[in-house]
Amino acid sequence: MIKRLFTENLALKGLSLILGFVIWLMVVNVSKPEINDSKSVPIEVKNANIFEADSKTWSIDRTNVTVTYNVRSDMRSAITSTDFHAYVDLSDYSITGSVPIYIEVLNGKDTMIGEVQVHPSVAKVTIENVQKKKFDIKAHSVGDPKSGYKVANIILSPESVYVTGPESEIGRISTVGVEVDTAGISTNQDGTAKLVYYDANGNVLSELQEISSNIDEISYSITVHKEKNINLLSSVSGTPAKGYQYESTTVSPDSVTLASTPGIIDTMTVFELPEIDLDGVTESINVTFDLSQLLPAGIELADEQEPQVNVLVRIEKLPDAASAPDNDGDPEPGPMPGQHDEPIPAPPDESPADTATTDNNETKEGESVDTNSESHAVEHVDTDNSAKAGVTDESPSAAGQENKTEILETTDNKS
């Protein structure tokens, strides 16, 4: 039964649908029913310069309003948003901060039924002091230069800009700069770029309101340097303290990557560090140099090169003084032949007076010596006794005693 309902008399059923649609159109066109419609209309601000005399600026909380109206259905498509004019007048500003929104119908007024309404009917206006602030312009390179090169410097002209606007908007700005494209460059370049505003986190501020500057474009000049690996050389001067000597020097790292214009960097092979003075030192020296403070003008470190270089100078202590050279650098002389550490003993019976008399007689030739012969005899006997006691010529004491015996014999002959 149900199947027959959908399968039989198909032509008659289709004709019925078409006829129903035509009748609906005829009813609609004849009756022209009233419908409610709306359009979004932009707001115009009149007397916008009214606060400039007080160095103030304004902002409004909306830029569009909704206009509603009634119209016959057959005229709906004839009405557009350009048929309306919505505006506010800042001369209406009051302490409440609100101004009324006015609406005017420019076209199609006769096709609309009743009054035109605007939503909302008021707008909030905020008044702020105008601030003018100076910012230094910073260059931000975008992209890496060609391998083996680095951006040495970017010169901007001018280097500062004055930005004017509401205090709230100026307060959002932390820095002002330009973005310079440095991707793949290997030579110096010039160009211009537009100003970019950044917040405290380095994010670009793209929706600032009522902001203006005295300059819109900045000229820039890029200087590109070539990079090269250079060996480091360290030297010493002076002499360590007595008993110490210089051993070796170690530089860490022993090379660095520097950057400069091709004409300068191509001729460099080494970079010499300041001399280290060793005068009077008694221990090894560890010195750290900051290359960023030592490089001449026109030469700088590569981007990822650390500036610190460590130099270790080793000082060695010489062996002990007993086996070390004396002040002149020659070995200490040993004892001379016949030189002894212990004094030679005097003859047993020899008195100091007899020795003094003997020395006096040796220095005065031709003079008679008034000496007691018995004393000399005793000295001869003592000498003979010493010989009989077994003292030989090989003994240092015997050699000294023999010398004194010869002196006594000479004195006896003179007397």
Secondary structure, DSSP 4 states (H G I P E B T S, - for coil): -HHHHHHSSHHHHHHHHHHHHHHHHHHHHHH--EEEEEEEEEEEEESTTTTGGGTEEEEES-SEEEEEEEEEGGGGGG--GGGEEEEEEGGG--TT-EEEPEEEE-S-GGGEEEEEEEESSEEEEEEEEEEEEEEEEEEEEES--STTEEEEEEEEESSEEEEEEEHHHHHH--EEEEEEE-TT--S-EEEEEE-EEE-TTS-B----SS-EES-SEEEEEEEEEEEEEEEEE--EES-PPTTEEEEEEEEESSEEEEEE-HHHHTT--EEEPPPEE-TT--S-EEEEEEGGGTSPTT-EE-TT---EEEEEEEEEEPPPTTTS--TTSSPPP-PPTT--SSPPPPPTT--HHHHHHHHHHHHSTTPPP---HHHHHHHHHHHHHHHHTT--TTSHHHHHHHHHHHHHHHHHHH-
